[in-house]
């Protein structure tokens, strides 16, 4: 359910760019301060060498972002961020560490939104902080920001989670094959991409494909993530028909497959094809957030859709004041997923808002979403209309019949596999 009493709701007039840095090494804090001042930063910064003092500062004043060192005496960074998540959930939580052991990854992946390694160069530090501060402005409703910020994983279908666990017992299984299993599930895909794109693994580029992420992480890391009780989590029924969740997962996977095929047919670059595939799989992640945390309210959304024959997008706006596209993209941005994926999810219902002059991953997902619903012959309330005016403006409206054939071919092949 949505929080009744929002802890210190954001005050845009007084708390736009406030960052709290916590590290028991004063030299590190001095370096960060000099670095950001030299970079002409307009942040309002506070510094402390103590986790306890950090909590006192948070109690007395609101901060947009907290950056905490993992290894500190008394209260370590992970424990500090756990308290921040509980008491001040709207604050973006970033963990700083010079040690990237697997145990650290597991512990921190459920406490921090994003990660930085020590020492961080000025460009990386500034880019991470700027992104975190932009995130704060993307979801207006403070209650929903609290719900999303506290999420440490998205629920997975029990059948997919069980399939992954059982596959780990196969001595011949490869990390790529495990990645292909993960790619069939919204929750596990989002989490593995968050971890693979964290600074802990020092990748030279963003990874936007769960199979590639699995190869980078390796079997041992995937096994540890899977067997952890908090990183990957099976969906627990909370008043919603589990058929709805299963249907959502199937639709999401099909949308990703079709969006990728459309992006390839339109000769989009590889990063956009990857964003179409993964963004398609994750385009309804916001529905999972709402279904898992606000089941009663989301049941109202479904009832409103049936009663008035309107889309989920429209019903969510009336019930929550925000849509699954906004909520899902907010979570993915918060978790540090690639911008291309986050933007594709954010604009998949309104592709012209993402780019008015180009056919993007968001547009490919927009079309695939509509065609998959059309092919599945779902309840009319679930239908998504293609923005034909937008496609006409791009000179692509005549491509819809070919995309419809492509959708059928891709999904027939999937069903036969």
C-alpha positions in Angstrom: 0.0 0.0 0.0 1.1 3.6 -0.5 2.6 5.2 2.6 0.1 7.1 4.7 2.7 9.4 6.3 5.4 10.4 3.9 8.7 11.0 5.8 9.7 14.6 5.1 8.3 15.0 1.6 10.6 16.6 -0.9 10.7 20.4 -0.8 11.8 21.6 -4.2 12.6 25.1 -2.9 15.1 24.0 -0.3 16.4 20.5 -1.3 17.2 20.5 -5.0 20.9 19.4 -5.0 21.9 18.4 -1.5 24.4 15.6 -1.2 25.8 14.0 2.0 29.2 12.2 1.8 30.2 9.7 4.5 33.7 8.3 4.8 35.8 7.6 7.8 38.9 8.8 5.9 39.0 12.6 6.0 41.5 12.7 3.2 38.9 11.0 0.9 36.3 13.6 1.8 38.7 16.5 1.3 39.6 15.1 -2.2 35.9 14.8 -3.1 35.2 18.3 -2.0 38.1 19.8 -3.9 37.2 17.7 -7.0 33.6 18.8 -7.1 34.5 22.5 -6.3 37.1 22.5 -9.1 34.5 21.0 -11.5 32.3 24.1 -10.8 29.7 22.0 -9.1 26.6 23.7 -8.0 25.9 21.0 -5.4 25.2 21.8 -1.8 27.5 19.3 0.0 27.9 18.1 3.5 30.6 15.7 4.8 31.0 13.5 7.9 33.4 10.7 8.9 30.8 8.9 11.1 27.7 6.9 10.2 26.0 8.0 13.4 26.7 11.7 12.6 25.3 11.1 9.1 22.0 9.9 10.6 21.9 13.0 12.8 22.4 15.2 9.8 19.7 13.4 7.9 17.4 13.8 10.9 17.9 17.6 10.8 17.9 18.3 7.1 16.8 16.7 3.9 19.4 15.3 1.4 18.7 14.2 -2.2 21.7 11.8 -2.4 23.9 10.0 0.2 27.3 8.6 -0.8 28.6 6.3 1.9 31.9 4.3 2.1 31.3 0.6 2.6 34.0 0.0 5.2 33.6 2.2 8.2 33.9 1.5 12.0 30.7 1.4 14.2 28.2 1.7 11.3 29.4 0.4 7.9 28.1 1.8 4.7 25.7 -1.0 4.0 24.1 -0.8 7.4 23.9 3.0 7.2 22.1 2.8 3.8 19.7 0.2 5.3 18.7 2.8 7.9 18.5 5.5 5.2 16.2 3.2 3.2 14.0 2.7 6.2 13.9 6.3 7.5 14.5 8.5 4.4 13.5 6.3 1.4 13.4 9.2 -1.1 17.1 9.8 -0.7 19.1 8.2 -3.5 21.6 5.7 -2.0 25.1 5.3 -3.5 27.7 3.0 -2.0 31.5 3.7 -2.3 34.0 0.9 -2.0 37.5 -0.1 -3.0 36.7 -3.9 -2.5 34.4 -5.7 -5.0 34.2 -9.1 -3.4 31.1 -11.2 -4.2 29.9 -11.0 -0.6 30.0 -7.2 -0.9 28.0 -7.4 -4.1 25.3 -9.5 -2.5 25.0 -7.4 0.6 25.0 -4.1 -1.1 22.8 -5.0 -4.0 19.7 -4.9 -1.7 20.7 -1.7 0.1 22.2 0.7 -2.5 20.7 2.0 -5.7 24.1 2.5 -7.3 27.7 1.9 -6.7 31.1 3.7 -7.1 34.6 2.4 -6.7 37.4 4.2 -4.9 39.0 6.3 -6.1 36.4 7.6 -8.6 37.6 10.0 -11.3 35.8 13.4 -11.4 33.9 12.6 -14.6 32.4 9.4 -13.2 31.6 11.0 -9.9 30.0 14.0 -11.5 28.1 11.9 -14.0 26.7 9.6 -11.3 25.6 12.4 -9.1 24.0 14.4 -11.9 22.1 11.4 -12.9 20.9 10.7 -9.4 19.7 14.3 -9.0 17.8 14.2 -12.3 16.1 11.0 -11.1 14.6 12.9 -8.2 12.5 15.0 -10.6 11.1 12.2 -12.7 8.3 11.0 -10.4 6.1 13.7 -8.9 4.2 11.7 -6.3 6.2 11.4 -3.1 4.3 8.3 -2.0 5.2 6.5 -5.1 8.8 7.6 -4.9 9.0 6.0 -1.5 7.5 2.7 -2.7 9.9 2.5 -5.6 13.0 3.6 -3.7 12.5 0.9 -1.1 12.3 -1.9 -3.7 15.4 -4.1 -3.7 14.1 -6.5 -6.3 11.2 -7.1 -8.7 9.2 -10.2 -8.1 9.8 -13.2 -10.4 7.4 -15.9 -11.4 8.0 -18.9 -9.2 8.3 -21.2 -12.2 11.1 -19.1 -13.8 12.9 -18.8 -10.5 12.7 -22.6 -10.0 13.9 -23.2 -13.6 17.0 -21.1 -12.9 17.7 -22.9 -9.6 17.4 -26.3 -11.2 19.6 -25.3 -14.1 22.4 -24.4 -11.7 22.6 -28.1 -10.8 23.6 -28.9 -14.4 27.4 -29.1 -14.5 27.4 -28.5 -18.3 25.3 -25.3 -18.1 27.0 -22.1 -19.4 26.6 -18.6 -18.1 25.1 -17.6 -21.5 22.4 -20.3 -21.1 21.7 -19.0 -17.6 21.4 -15.6 -19.1 18.8 -16.8 -21.6 16.7 -18.2 -18.7 17.1 -14.9 -16.8 16.0 -13.0 -20.0 12.6 -14.7 -19.8 11.8 -13.0 -16.5 11.2 -9.2 -15.9 12.4 -9.2 -12.3 15.6 -11.2 -12.8 16.5 -9.3 -15.9 16.3 -5.9 -14.2 18.4 -7.1 -11.2 21.2 -8.7 -13.2 21.5 -5.6 -15.3 21.7 -3.4 -12.2 24.5 -5.5 -10.8 26.4 -6.0 -14.1 26.3 -2.2 -14.8 27.6 -1.3 -11.3 31.1 0.1 -10.9 32.0 -3.1 -9.0 32.8 -4.9 -12.2 34.6 -2.1 -14.0 33.1 -2.7 -17.4 34.2 -0.3 -20.1 30.7 0.1 -21.4 27.1 -0.3 -20.3 25.6 -3.8 -20.7 22.0 -3.8 -22.0 21.5 -7.5 -22.6 20.9 -10.1 -19.8 22.8 -12.8 -21.7 25.8 -10.6 -22.0 25.5 -9.6 -18.4 25.4 -13.2 -17.3 28.6 -13.9 -19.3 30.4 -10.9 -17.6 29.3 -12.0 -14.2 29.9 -15.7 -14.5 28.2 -18.8 -13.1 29.5 -18.4 -9.6 28.1 -14.9 -9.3 24.8 -15.9 -10.8 24.5 -18.9 -8.5 25.1 -16.6 -5.5 22.5 -14.1 -6.7 20.0 -16.9 -7.3 20.4 -18.6 -3.9 20.4 -15.3 -2.0 17.0 -14.8 -0.3 16.9 -11.1 -1.2 18.4 -10.5 -4.6 16.1 -12.6 -6.8 12.7 -13.1 -5.3 9.7 -15.2 -6.3 6.3 -13.4 -6.5 4.2 -13.8 -3.5 0.5 -13.5 -4.2 -1.0 -10.5 -2.4 -4.6 -10.3 -3.4 -4.0 -10.3 -7.2 -4.8 -13.1 -9.5 -1.5 -14.8 -10.3 -2.8 -15.3 -13.8 -2.4 -11.6 -14.3 1.2 -11.7 -13.3 1.9 -14.7 -15.6 0.1 -13.0 -18.5 2.1 -9.8 -17.9 5.4 -11.7 -18.0 4.4 -13.6 -21.2 3.4 -10.3 -22.9 6.6 -8.6 -21.8 8.8 -11.3 -23.2 6.9 -11.4 -26.5 7.0 -7.6 -26.7 10.8 -7.6 -26.3 11.2 -10.3 -29.0 9.0 -8.4 -31.5 10.5 -4.9 -30.7 14.0 -6.3 -31.3 12.9 -7.8 -34.6 11.3 -4.4 -35.7 14.4 -2.5 -34.6 16.6 -4.9 -36.6 14.3 -4.6 -39.7 14.6 -0.8 -39.5 18.4 -1.0 -39.2 18.7 0.6 -35.8 22.2 0.5 -34.2 23.1 -2.4 -31.9 22.6 -0.4 -28.7 19.1 0.6 -29.9 18.4 -3.0 -30.8 19.5 -4.2 -27.4 17.4 -1.4 -25.8 14.4 -2.6 -27.8 14.8 -6.2 -26.6 15.5 -5.4 -23.0 13.2 -2.3 -22.8 10.5 -4.5 -24.4 10.9 -7.1 -21.7 10.9 -4.4 -19.0 8.3 -2.0 -20.4 5.7 -3.1 -17.9 8.0 -3.3 -14.9 6.0 -0.5 -13.4 3.0 -2.8 -13.3 5.0 -5.3 -11.2 6.0 -2.5 -8.8 2.4 -1.5 -8.3 1.0 -5.1 -8.2 3.6 -6.1 -5.6 3.3 -3.0 -3.4 -0.2 -1.7 -3.9 -2.4 -4.7 -4.8 -5.7 -3.2 -3.6 -5.1 -0.1 -5.6 -4.0 -2.0 -8.7 -7.1 -4.2 -8.5 -9.0 -0.9 -8.7 -7.0 -0.1 -11.9 -8.0 -3.4 -13.4 -11.6 -2.9 -12.4 -11.7 0.6 -13.9 -10.2 -0.8 -17.2 -13.0 -3.4 -17.4 -15.8 -1.0 -16.4 -14.9 1.9 -18.7 -12.9 0.0 -21.5 -9.9 2.2 -21.0 -6.2 1.2 -21.1 -4.0 0.5 -18.1 -2.1 3.6 -18.9 -5.2 5.8 -18.5 -6.6 3.9 -15.5 -3.2 4.1 -13.6 -3.1 7.9 -14.2 -6.5 8.2 -12.5 -5.9 5.9 -9.6 -2.2 6.7 -8.9 -1.6 10.0 -10.6 1.3 8.3 -12.5 1.6 5.5 -15.0 3.5 2.2 -15.1 5.8 3.8 -17.7 6.9 6.5 -15.3 7.2 4.2 -12.4 9.1 1.5 -14.2 11.6 3.9 -15.8 12.1 5.6 -12.4 13.1 2.3 -10.9 15.4 1.4 -13.7 17.1 4.8 -13.7 17.4 4.6 -10.0 19.1 1.2 -10.4 21.6 2.6 -12.9 20.5 0.7 -16.0 21.6 2.1 -19.4 19.9 5.3 -20.4 18.8 3.8 -23.7 16.8 1.1 -21.8 15.4 3.6 -19.3 14.2 6.0 -22.0 12.7 3.2 -24.1 10.6 2.2 -21.0 9.7 5.8 -20.1 8.4 6.7 -23.6 7.0 3.4 -24.9 3.4 4.8 -24.8 4.4 8.2 -26.1 7.4 7.7 -28.4 7.3 11.1 -29.9 8.0 12.5 -26.4 11.3 10.7 -26.5 12.2 11.7 -30.0 9.9 13.5 -32.4 12.2 13.1 -35.4 13.5 9.5 -35.2 12.3 5.9 -34.9 13.8 4.8 -31.6 13.8 1.8 -29.3 10.8 3.4 -27.5 9.0 3.5 -30.9 9.8 -0.1 -31.7 8.5 -1.1 -28.2 5.4 1.0 -28.7 4.6 -0.8 -32.0 5.5 -4.2 -30.6 3.3 -3.7 -27.5 0.3 -2.9 -29.6 0.9 -5.7 -32.1 1.4 -8.3 -29.4 -1.9 -7.3 -27.7 -3.6 -7.3 -31.0 -2.3 -10.8 -31.9 -3.2 -12.2 -28.4 -6.8 -10.9 -28.8 -6.9 -9.8 -25.2 -9.7 -7.9 -23.5 -10.3 -4.7 -25.5 -9.5 -2.7 -22.4 -5.9 -4.0 -22.7 -5.4 -2.8 -26.2 -2.8 -0.2 -27.1 -3.3 2.0 -30.1 -0.4 2.6 -32.5 0.4 6.3 -32.9 -0.1 6.3 -36.6 0.2 10.1 -36.8 3.7 9.9 -35.4 4.7 7.1 -37.8 3.2 9.1 -40.7 5.4 12.1 -39.7 8.4 9.7 -39.9 7.3 8.3 -43.2 6.9 4.8 -41.6 3.1 4.3 -41.4 3.3 2.1 -44.5 5.6 -0.3 -42.6 2.9 -1.4 -40.1 1.6 -4.3 -42.2 5.1 -5.7 -42.6 5.7 -5.3 -38.9 2.5 -7.2 -38.2 3.7 -10.1 -40.3 7.1 -9.9 -38.5 5.3 -10.1 -35.2 3.4 -13.2 -36.2 6.6 -14.9 -37.5 8.6 -14.1 -34.4 5.9 -15.3 -32.0 5.1 -18.4 -34.0 8.8 -19.3 -33.9 8.8 -18.7 -30.1 5.8 -20.9 -29.6 7.3 -23.7 -31.7 10.7 -23.6 -29.8 
